[in-house]
């Protein structure tokens, strides 16, 4: 991968759980924001590929005079990938506005600094807000990257429905989530493979256990079927899983295009 085409924020090494002390519930505070680039690269299998895939989807689906939303934008890596991809096109879309939303002030603060370091012809706005209250509009593309899993389960249907309703006809939602398996044996295998991935990236057993404890009752996963059923119930007529790395999945969901009525 040409990393220059998909710029990532820089930060300190992730050593949050190195001391092995009992872990408090995970929050996206300043401590996490400072190490987030290292944390996500070493913890999420296929993350670099996902950035490339989001950029490729943007080149195909972002339209002139529309908006792109990055909901749960963290430090803005996906927003940066989209901006870079659009600007590099032979015939780039015009008058596109990018809107990043995150409910963590430290994340938004660092994202602003990161975005300011890269010039772009596209207007970009960062908003510190709860995505549960966000109502997208005039959107040709919405990205929900590893974010829905932190939303209370009873609010998830409404979030997806509002995204669907805020998309232009033919617009797309890119949903990336960690999932769990319905079968206990398969789930155990996925968990161990994910832990092997973390071990290979330098995390100790204490760090793996500490992070897992911190995320308990904070990151609430669902099955792939749960997500696909929700997308279809919201009105997305095309739902396809484009990527899966262990339990980390990415879907493309498209809102129906307008159909012409009968003239008979």
Secondary structure, 3 states (H helix, E strand, C coil): CCHHHCCCCCCCCCCCCCCCCCCCCCCCCHHHHHHHHHHHHHHCCCHHHHHHHHHHHHHHHCCCCCEEEEECCCCCHHHHHHHHHHHCCCCCCCCCEEEEEECCHHHHHHHHHHHHCCCCCCEEEEEECCHHHCCCCCEEEEEEECCHHHCCHHHHHHHHHHHHHHEEEEEEEEEEEEECCCCHHHHHHHHHHHHHHHHHCCCCHHHHHHHHHHHCCCCCCECHHHHHHHHHHHCEEEEEEEEEECCEEEEEEEECCCCCCCCC
